C-alpha cells in the first residue's frame, strides 16, 4: 500500500525536475533573463528564450544612403547592390 502511494510521487518529482532543466529560460522578466548566459530576451516576441540572441546589424535601421554614410560611430556603409545600410566590419 505504501509503495503504491510513494511510486507516483517519485515519478512526478522526477518529471518535474526534468521539465525545470528544459524550461530554465521561462521567465517574464527581461532582467532575470539577461543574467543567465544560456538565455536571451526577444523584444519582438516579449519573452526569454534559450540560446544566444540572433545578431542584428545595427546599421540596418538606416534606410537612407546619406544618413548611413554619416554614421561613423558604428562604422556603417551603404551597400549599393543590396540598396541598404550595412556595418563595414
Biotite code that builds the C-alpha atoms (Angstrom):
import biotite.structure as struc

atoms = struc.array([
    struc.Atom([0.000, 0.000, 0.000], chain_id="A", res_id=1, res_name="UNK", atom_name="CA", element="C"),
    struc.Atom([2.787, 2.465, 0.894], chain_id="A", res_id=2, res_name="UNK", atom_name="CA", element="C"),
    struc.Atom([4.713, 1.579, -2.270], chain_id="A", res_id=3, res_name="UNK", atom_name="CA", element="C"),
    struc.Atom([1.607, 2.282, -4.351], chain_id="A", res_id=4, res_name="UNK", atom_name="CA", element="C"),
    struc.Atom([1.368, 5.760, -2.835], chain_id="A", res_id=5, res_name="UNK", atom_name="CA", element="C"),
    struc.Atom([5.065, 6.624, -2.936], chain_id="A", res_id=6, res_name="UNK", atom_name="CA", element="C"),
    struc.Atom([5.795, 5.469, -6.506], chain_id="A", res_id=7, res_name="UNK", atom_name="CA", element="C"),
    struc.Atom([3.561, 8.065, -8.246], chain_id="A", res_id=8, res_name="UNK", atom_name="CA", element="C"),
    struc.Atom([5.039, 10.840, -6.108], chain_id="A", res_id=9, res_name="UNK", atom_name="CA", element="C"),
    struc.Atom([8.573, 9.858, -7.111], chain_id="A", res_id=10, res_name="UNK", atom_name="CA", element="C"),
    struc.Atom([7.610, 9.706, -10.790], chain_id="A", res_id=11, res_name="UNK", atom_name="CA", element="C"),
    struc.Atom([6.026, 13.164, -10.644], chain_id="A", res_id=12, res_name="UNK", atom_name="CA", element="C"),
    struc.Atom([9.053, 14.568, -8.833], chain_id="A", res_id=13, res_name="UNK", atom_name="CA", element="C"),
    struc.Atom([11.445, 13.185, -11.444], chain_id="A", res_id=14, res_name="UNK", atom_name="CA", element="C"),
    struc.Atom([9.305, 14.508, -14.306], chain_id="A", res_id=15, res_name="UNK", atom_name="CA", element="C"),
    struc.Atom([9.066, 18.000, -12.846], chain_id="A", res_id=16, res_name="UNK", atom_name="CA", element="C"),
    struc.Atom([12.830, 18.281, -12.261], chain_id="A", res_id=17, res_name="UNK", atom_name="CA", element="C"),
    struc.Atom([13.441, 17.332, -15.893], chain_id="A", res_id=18, res_name="UNK", atom_name="CA", element="C"),
    struc.Atom([10.958, 19.972, -17.024], chain_id="A", res_id=19, res_name="UNK", atom_name="CA", element="C"),
    struc.Atom([12.715, 22.591, -14.912], chain_id="A", res_id=20, res_name="UNK", atom_name="CA", element="C"),
    struc.Atom([16.004, 21.833, -16.636], chain_id="A", res_id=21, res_name="UNK", atom_name="CA", element="C"),
    struc.Atom([14.373, 22.378, -20.046], chain_id="A", res_id=22, res_name="UNK", atom_name="CA", element="C"),
    struc.Atom([12.429, 25.479, -19.020], chain_id="A", res_id=23, res_name="UNK", atom_name="CA", element="C"),
    struc.Atom([15.104, 27.406, -17.119], chain_id="A", res_id=24, res_name="UNK", atom_name="CA", element="C"),
    struc.Atom([14.742, 30.343, -19.544], chain_id="A", res_id=25, res_name="UNK", atom_name="CA", element="C"),
    struc.Atom([10.994, 30.578, -18.995], chain_id="A", res_id=26, res_name="UNK", atom_name="CA", element="C"),
    struc.Atom([10.694, 33.918, -17.210], chain_id="A", res_id=27, res_name="UNK", atom_name="CA", element="C"),
    struc.Atom([8.724, 37.042, -17.954], chain_id="A", res_id=28, res_name="UNK", atom_name="CA", element="C"),
    struc.Atom([11.396, 39.356, -16.555], chain_id="A", res_id=29, res_name="UNK", atom_name="CA", element="C"),
    struc.Atom([13.962, 40.641, -19.067], chain_id="A", res_id=30, res_name="UNK", atom_name="CA", element="C"),
    struc.Atom([16.493, 41.475, -16.316], chain_id="A", res_id=31, res_name="UNK", atom_name="CA", element="C"),
    struc.Atom([16.387, 37.927, -14.904], chain_id="A", res_id=32, res_name="UNK", atom_name="CA", element="C"),
    struc.Atom([16.680, 36.536, -18.427], chain_id="A", res_id=33, res_name="UNK", atom_name="CA", element="C"),
    struc.Atom([19.692, 38.721, -19.250], chain_id="A", res_id=34, res_name="UNK", atom_name="CA", element="C"),
    struc.Atom([21.562, 37.451, -16.192], chain_id="A", res_id=35, res_name="UNK", atom_name="CA", element="C"),
    struc.Atom([21.503, 33.871, -17.483], chain_id="A", res_id=36, res_name="UNK", atom_name="CA", element="C"),
    struc.Atom([24.286, 33.363, -20.076], chain_id="A", res_id=37, res_name="UNK", atom_name="CA", element="C"),
    struc.Atom([22.319, 30.497, -21.646], chain_id="A", res_id=38, res_name="UNK", atom_name="CA", element="C"),
    struc.Atom([19.260, 32.670, -22.357], chain_id="A", res_id=39, res_name="UNK", atom_name="CA", element="C"),
    struc.Atom([18.367, 35.789, -24.340], chain_id="A", res_id=40, res_name="UNK", atom_name="CA", element="C"),
    struc.Atom([15.432, 38.214, -24.312], chain_id="A", res_id=41, res_name="UNK", atom_name="CA", element="C"),
    struc.Atom([13.482, 38.584, -27.566], chain_id="A", res_id=42, res_name="UNK", atom_name="CA", element="C"),
    struc.Atom([11.919, 42.056, -27.607], chain_id="A", res_id=43, res_name="UNK", atom_name="CA", element="C"),
    struc.Atom([9.640, 41.313, -30.571], chain_id="A", res_id=44, res_name="UNK", atom_name="CA", element="C"),
    struc.Atom([8.167, 38.161, -29.018], chain_id="A", res_id=45, res_name="UNK", atom_name="CA", element="C"),
    struc.Atom([8.348, 39.627, -25.489], chain_id="A", res_id=46, res_name="UNK", atom_name="CA", element="C"),
    struc.Atom([9.895, 36.550, -23.920], chain_id="A", res_id=47, res_name="UNK", atom_name="CA", element="C"),
    struc.Atom([13.008, 34.762, -22.697], chain_id="A", res_id=48, res_name="UNK", atom_name="CA", element="C"),
    struc.Atom([14.418, 32.019, -24.927], chain_id="A", res_id=49, res_name="UNK", atom_name="CA", element="C"),
    struc.Atom([17.262, 29.543, -24.683], chain_id="A", res_id=50, res_name="UNK", atom_name="CA", element="C"),
    struc.Atom([20.480, 30.111, -26.624], chain_id="A", res_id=51, res_name="UNK", atom_name="CA", element="C"),
    struc.Atom([22.277, 33.129, -27.990], chain_id="A", res_id=52, res_name="UNK", atom_name="CA", element="C"),
    struc.Atom([20.350, 36.030, -29.472], chain_id="A", res_id=53, res_name="UNK", atom_name="CA", element="C"),
    struc.Atom([20.227, 36.412, -33.230], chain_id="A", res_id=54, res_name="UNK", atom_name="CA", element="C"),
    struc.Atom([22.709, 39.047, -34.344], chain_id="A", res_id=55, res_name="UNK", atom_name="CA", element="C"),
    struc.Atom([21.072, 42.138, -35.820], chain_id="A", res_id=56, res_name="UNK", atom_name="CA", element="C"),
    struc.Atom([23.047, 44.575, -37.964], chain_id="A", res_id=57, res_name="UNK", atom_name="CA", element="C"),
    struc.Atom([22.806, 47.923, -36.129], chain_id="A", res_id=58, res_name="UNK", atom_name="CA", element="C"),
    struc.Atom([23.218, 49.812, -39.410], chain_id="A", res_id=59, res_name="UNK", atom_name="CA", element="C"),
    struc.Atom([20.100, 48.197, -40.851], chain_id="A", res_id=60, res_name="UNK", atom_name="CA", element="C"),
    struc.Atom([17.989, 50.876, -39.158], chain_id="A", res_id=61, res_name="UNK", atom_name="CA", element="C"),
    struc.Atom([19.301, 53.469, -41.642], chain_id="A", res_id=62, res_name="UNK", atom_name="CA", element="C"),
    struc.Atom([17.092, 53.393, -44.721], chain_id="A", res_id=63, res_name="UNK", atom_name="CA", element="C"),
    struc.Atom([18.714, 56.403, -46.370], chain_id="A", res_id=64, res_name="UNK", atom_name="CA", element="C"),
    struc.Atom([22.141, 56.453, -48.045], chain_id="A", res_id=65, res_name="UNK", atom_name="CA", element="C"),
    struc.Atom([23.058, 59.912, -46.713], chain_id="A", res_id=66, res_name="UNK", atom_name="CA", element="C"),
    struc.Atom([22.263, 59.054, -43.097], chain_id="A", res_id=67, res_name="UNK", atom_name="CA", element="C"),
    struc.Atom([24.045, 55.720, -43.438], chain_id="A", res_id=68, res_name="UNK", atom_name="CA", element="C"),
    struc.Atom([27.269, 57.250, -44.724], chain_id="A", res_id=69, res_name="UNK", atom_name="CA", element="C"),
    struc.Atom([27.250, 59.911, -41.997], chain_id="A", res_id=70, res_name="UNK", atom_name="CA", element="C"),
    struc.Atom([27.070, 57.344, -39.172], chain_id="A", res_id=71, res_name="UNK", atom_name="CA", element="C"),
    struc.Atom([30.715, 56.889, -38.239], chain_id="A", res_id=72, res_name="UNK", atom_name="CA", element="C"),
    struc.Atom([30.018, 55.822, -34.670], chain_id="A", res_id=73, res_name="UNK", atom_name="CA", element="C"),
    struc.Atom([29.318, 52.160, -35.505], chain_id="A", res_id=74, res_name="UNK", atom_name="CA", element="C"),
    struc.Atom([31.033, 52.036, -38.920], chain_id="A", res_id=75, res_name="UNK", atom_name="CA", element="C"),
    struc.Atom([28.156, 51.977, -41.388], chain_id="A", res_id=76, res_name="UNK", atom_name="CA", element="C"),
    struc.Atom([28.486, 51.943, -45.183], chain_id="A", res_id=77, res_name="UNK", atom_name="CA", element="C"),
    struc.Atom([25.938, 51.921, -47.993], chain_id="A", res_id=78, res_name="UNK", atom_name="CA", element="C"),
    struc.Atom([25.660, 48.689, -49.987], chain_id="A", res_id=79, res_name="UNK", atom_name="CA", element="C"),
    struc.Atom([24.567, 49.834, -53.451], chain_id="A", res_id=80, res_name="UNK", atom_name="CA", element="C"),
    struc.Atom([23.970, 46.270, -54.655], chain_id="A", res_id=81, res_name="UNK", atom_name="CA", element="C"),
    struc.Atom([21.614, 45.458, -51.817], chain_id="A", res_id=82, res_name="UNK", atom_name="CA", element="C"),
    struc.Atom([20.322, 49.050, -51.567], chain_id="A", res_id=83, res_name="UNK", atom_name="CA", element="C"),
    struc.Atom([20.728, 49.010, -47.788], chain_id="A", res_id=84, res_name="UNK", atom_name="CA", element="C"),
    struc.Atom([22.992, 50.198, -44.999], chain_id="A", res_id=85, res_name="UNK", atom_name="CA", element="C"),
    struc.Atom([25.356, 47.586, -43.511], chain_id="A", res_id=86, res_name="UNK", atom_name="CA", element="C"),
    struc.Atom([28.128, 47.528, -40.926], chain_id="A", res_id=87, res_name="UNK", atom_name="CA", element="C"),
    struc.Atom([31.549, 47.895, -42.555], chain_id="A", res_id=88, res_name="UNK", atom_name="CA", element="C"),
    struc.Atom([33.372, 45.259, -40.474], chain_id="A", res_id=89, res_name="UNK", atom_name="CA", element="C"),
])
